Amino acid sequence: MKNLILTGLGILFFSILICGCYDSFEYDNSGEKGSPYESDLNVLKKFVDINESTQEYYINPNKKSTILSYITNSDLEELNAVDPQNALQYEGNLSMLNTEILQAISSHTVDYVVMSTNYQVIIEKVNEDVPVELSHVAFSASTNNQVRSLLDISDQGLSKNIYSGNLVETGIELNPSLYTRDNWSFRISCEVGNSGNKQIVRVFFCGTGYFSVATFNWLLLNAYDSKVLWNFTCEQVMNEDLPSVAQMVFFK
């Protein structure tokens, strides 16, 4: 019995090594021509990764989306089947999003950049001297997940006032139509403080595909007031053809 177990482990280890060798290849550009873009888009999004040092999105052919893909190499086979023209189009759109991120950072018009893929959320602090600490937390970490209010994120520039203490818990719920888009982005400003002592923070949110249960804490630093006025405003959206890009949810 012991020998049988050892033999099985040996086969599994060997399989992983073989798959690892295949993973080192770049994805093949000789895939079947004429694949529907929407179908290829779903495959390409599995391989979108984030370069945290440069704040850029890129296609990572070695990325694994499931545990099974470490053994079967099925994801890479899907990527190899993508129409090369569709891949080039998608990479071009990723490049445009990267340019938008770079411009926001270099122009000093945002204090944070929130980047997401199907599998991760990364917060990049652009301005170190910022009055609010923004963090991404698990959905279950919210106090009780009861909704206090909603802010519609659209090109209408709507605002929402929230009276709270030093901490505001929010969630982002994307319009499902965005899941079929190459990428999305919007900018939120947060003005906090009472009259005569207001401070502002601007956050650029962007992503590809599904923004999985994104919950964020906004913590006002160096202040201990039990009742603070927070004003959240949607300043800019990329997908202006949609009546509503997302909902910003405020928890109690």
C-alpha positions as CSV (number, residue, x, y, z in Angstrom):
1,M,0.0,0.0,0.0
2,K,2.8,2.4,0.9
3,N,4.6,1.7,-2.4
4,L,1.3,2.4,-4.3
5,I,1.0,5.8,-2.6
6,L,4.6,6.7,-3.3
7,T,4.1,5.6,-6.9
8,G,1.0,7.8,-7.3
9,L,2.8,10.8,-5.8
10,G,5.7,10.3,-8.1
11,I,3.4,10.3,-11.2
12,L,1.7,13.5,-9.9
13,F,5.0,15.2,-9.4
14,F,6.2,14.2,-12.8
15,S,3.0,15.5,-14.4
16,I,3.5,18.9,-12.7
17,L,7.1,19.1,-13.9
18,I,6.0,18.3,-17.5
19,C,3.3,21.0,-17.4
20,G,5.7,23.5,-16.0
21,C,7.9,23.0,-19.0
22,Y,5.0,23.7,-21.4
23,D,4.1,26.8,-19.3
24,S,7.4,28.5,-20.1
25,F,6.4,28.9,-23.7
26,E,4.8,32.1,-25.1
27,Y,1.3,31.6,-26.3
28,D,1.0,30.4,-29.9
29,N,0.0,32.8,-32.5
30,S,-1.1,30.1,-34.9
31,G,-4.5,29.6,-33.2
32,E,-7.7,29.1,-35.2
33,K,-8.7,32.2,-37.1
34,G,-12.1,33.9,-36.9
35,S,-13.0,33.0,-33.3
36,P,-15.7,35.3,-31.9
37,Y,-14.1,38.2,-30.0
38,E,-16.5,37.8,-27.0
39,S,-15.5,34.2,-26.6
40,D,-11.8,34.9,-26.9
41,L,-12.2,37.8,-24.5
42,N,-13.3,35.5,-21.7
43,V,-10.2,33.4,-22.2
44,L,-7.8,36.3,-22.4
45,K,-9.1,37.8,-19.1
46,K,-8.0,34.7,-17.3
47,F,-4.4,35.6,-18.1
48,V,-4.5,39.3,-17.2
49,D,-2.0,40.1,-14.5
50,I,-0.8,43.3,-12.8
51,N,2.8,44.5,-12.7
52,E,2.8,46.1,-9.3
53,S,6.1,47.9,-9.8
54,T,4.9,49.8,-12.9
55,Q,1.1,49.8,-12.3
56,E,0.4,48.1,-15.7
57,Y,-1.8,45.3,-16.9
58,Y,-0.4,42.6,-19.1
59,I,-1.1,39.1,-20.5
60,N,0.7,36.5,-18.5
61,P,0.6,33.1,-20.3
62,N,2.0,31.3,-17.3
63,K,-0.9,32.4,-15.0
64,K,-3.0,29.7,-13.5
65,S,-6.7,30.3,-12.9
66,T,-7.5,27.0,-11.2
67,I,-5.7,24.3,-9.2
68,L,-6.6,21.8,-12.0
69,S,-4.8,24.0,-14.6
70,Y,-1.5,23.2,-12.8
71,I,-1.9,19.6,-13.7
72,T,-3.8,19.5,-17.0
73,N,-2.5,22.7,-18.6
74,S,-6.0,23.3,-20.0
75,D,-5.8,27.1,-19.6
76,L,-2.8,27.4,-21.8
77,E,-4.5,25.3,-24.5
78,E,-7.4,27.7,-24.4
79,L,-5.0,30.6,-24.8
80,N,-3.3,29.0,-27.7
81,A,-6.6,28.7,-29.5
82,V,-7.3,32.4,-29.3
83,D,-7.5,34.2,-32.6
84,P,-4.3,36.2,-32.9
85,Q,-6.1,39.3,-34.2
86,N,-8.4,39.2,-31.2
87,A,-5.4,38.9,-28.9
88,L,-3.8,41.9,-30.5
89,Q,-7.0,43.9,-30.2
90,Y,-7.3,43.1,-26.5
91,E,-3.7,43.9,-25.8
92,G,-4.1,47.2,-27.6
93,N,-7.1,48.0,-25.3
94,L,-5.1,47.0,-22.2
95,S,-2.4,49.4,-23.4
96,M,-4.9,52.2,-23.6
97,L,-6.0,51.5,-20.1
98,N,-2.4,51.5,-18.9
99,T,-1.9,54.9,-20.6
100,E,-4.9,56.2,-18.7
101,I,-3.5,54.9,-15.4
102,L,-0.1,56.5,-16.1
103,Q,-1.6,59.8,-17.0
104,A,-3.6,59.9,-13.8
105,I,-0.5,59.1,-11.7
106,S,1.9,61.4,-13.5
107,S,-0.5,64.3,-13.5
108,H,-1.0,64.0,-9.7
109,T,-4.8,64.1,-10.1
110,V,-5.4,61.0,-8.0
111,D,-4.2,59.8,-4.5
112,Y,-4.9,56.1,-5.0
113,V,-5.2,53.8,-8.0
114,V,-7.3,50.6,-7.4
115,M,-6.5,47.9,-10.0
116,S,-8.4,44.6,-10.3
117,T,-8.5,41.5,-12.3
118,N,-10.8,38.4,-12.0
119,Y,-8.6,37.2,-9.1
120,Q,-7.0,40.1,-7.3
121,V,-7.4,43.7,-6.1
122,I,-4.3,45.9,-5.7
123,I,-4.3,49.4,-4.1
124,E,-1.5,51.7,-5.1
125,K,-1.0,54.8,-2.9
126,V,0.1,57.6,-5.2
127,N,0.2,60.4,-2.7
128,E,1.9,59.6,0.7
129,D,0.6,62.7,2.3
130,V,-3.1,61.7,2.1
131,P,-5.7,62.3,4.9
132,V,-7.6,59.0,4.3
133,E,-6.2,55.5,4.4
134,L,-7.9,53.3,1.8
135,S,-7.8,49.5,2.2
136,H,-9.4,46.5,0.5
137,V,-11.0,44.0,3.0
138,A,-13.0,40.8,2.8
139,F,-16.7,41.2,2.4
140,S,-17.4,39.4,5.7
141,A,-15.2,41.9,7.6
142,S,-17.9,44.6,7.3
143,T,-19.6,45.4,10.5
144,N,-23.0,43.7,9.6
145,N,-23.2,44.2,5.8
146,Q,-26.4,46.2,6.2
147,V,-26.8,48.8,3.4
148,R,-27.0,52.4,4.5
149,S,-27.1,54.2,1.2
150,L,-26.2,53.9,-2.5
151,L,-24.3,56.1,-5.0
152,D,-25.0,55.6,-8.7
153,I,-21.7,55.8,-10.6
154,S,-22.4,57.3,-13.9
155,D,-21.4,60.3,-16.1
156,Q,-24.0,62.5,-14.3
157,G,-21.5,63.3,-11.5
158,L,-23.8,62.3,-8.7
159,S,-22.8,62.8,-5.0
160,K,-23.7,61.2,-1.7
161,N,-23.3,62.6,1.8
162,I,-22.6,60.2,4.6
163,Y,-22.4,61.1,8.3
164,S,-20.2,58.7,10.1
165,G,-17.2,58.4,12.4
166,N,-13.6,58.1,11.2
167,L,-14.4,55.0,9.2
168,V,-16.7,54.4,6.2
169,E,-17.2,50.9,4.8
170,T,-18.1,50.7,1.1
171,G,-18.7,48.1,-1.6
172,I,-18.5,48.4,-5.4
173,E,-21.0,46.5,-7.4
174,L,-20.4,46.6,-11.1
175,N,-23.0,46.8,-13.8
176,P,-23.0,43.2,-15.2
177,S,-22.7,44.7,-18.7
178,L,-19.1,45.6,-17.9
179,Y,-18.2,41.9,-17.6
180,T,-18.4,41.6,-21.3
181,R,-16.2,44.8,-21.9
182,D,-12.5,44.7,-22.3
183,N,-12.0,46.9,-19.3
184,W,-13.5,49.7,-17.3
185,S,-12.6,52.7,-15.1
186,F,-14.0,55.5,-13.1
187,R,-12.8,58.1,-10.6
188,I,-14.3,58.9,-7.2
189,S,-13.6,61.9,-5.1
190,C,-14.1,61.8,-1.3
191,E,-14.3,65.1,0.5
192,V,-14.2,64.6,4.3
193,G,-14.5,67.0,7.2
194,N,-16.8,69.6,8.5
195,S,-17.0,73.2,7.3
196,G,-13.7,75.0,7.4
197,N,-11.7,71.8,7.8
198,K,-12.4,69.8,4.6
199,Q,-9.9,67.5,2.9
200,I,-10.2,65.6,-0.4
201,V,-9.0,62.3,-1.7
202,R,-9.4,61.1,-5.3
203,V,-9.3,57.4,-6.2
204,F,-9.0,55.9,-9.7
205,F,-10.8,52.5,-10.0
206,C,-10.1,50.3,-12.9
207,G,-10.2,46.6,-13.9
208,T,-10.8,43.9,-16.4
209,G,-13.7,41.5,-16.1
210,Y,-15.4,40.6,-12.9
211,F,-14.8,42.8,-9.8
212,S,-15.4,40.2,-7.2
213,V,-17.2,41.4,-4.0
214,A,-15.0,44.5,-3.6
215,T,-15.2,46.0,-0.2
216,F,-13.2,49.0,0.9
217,N,-12.5,50.8,4.2
218,W,-12.0,54.6,4.2
219,L,-10.2,55.6,7.4
220,L,-9.8,59.3,8.3
221,L,-6.3,59.7,9.8
222,N,-5.4,62.0,12.7
223,A,-9.0,62.8,13.6
224,Y,-11.3,61.3,16.3
225,D,-14.6,62.9,15.7
226,S,-17.7,60.6,16.2
227,K,-19.7,62.4,13.5
228,V,-17.8,63.4,10.3
229,L,-19.3,64.5,7.0
230,W,-18.1,62.4,4.1
231,N,-19.0,63.4,0.5
232,F,-18.5,60.9,-2.3
233,T,-18.7,62.1,-5.9
234,C,-18.3,60.3,-9.2
235,E,-16.0,62.5,-11.2
236,Q,-15.3,60.5,-14.3
237,V,-16.3,57.3,-16.0
238,M,-14.8,55.5,-19.1
239,N,-17.9,53.6,-20.2
240,E,-20.1,56.7,-20.9
241,D,-22.5,54.7,-23.1
242,L,-23.9,52.9,-20.1
243,P,-26.5,54.7,-18.0
244,S,-24.9,53.3,-14.8
245,V,-21.4,51.9,-14.5
246,A,-21.7,50.6,-11.0
247,Q,-23.2,51.2,-7.5
248,M,-21.2,52.3,-4.6
249,V,-22.7,50.7,-1.5
250,F,-22.4,52.3,1.9
251,F,-22.6,49.9,4.9
252,K,-23.8,50.7,8.3
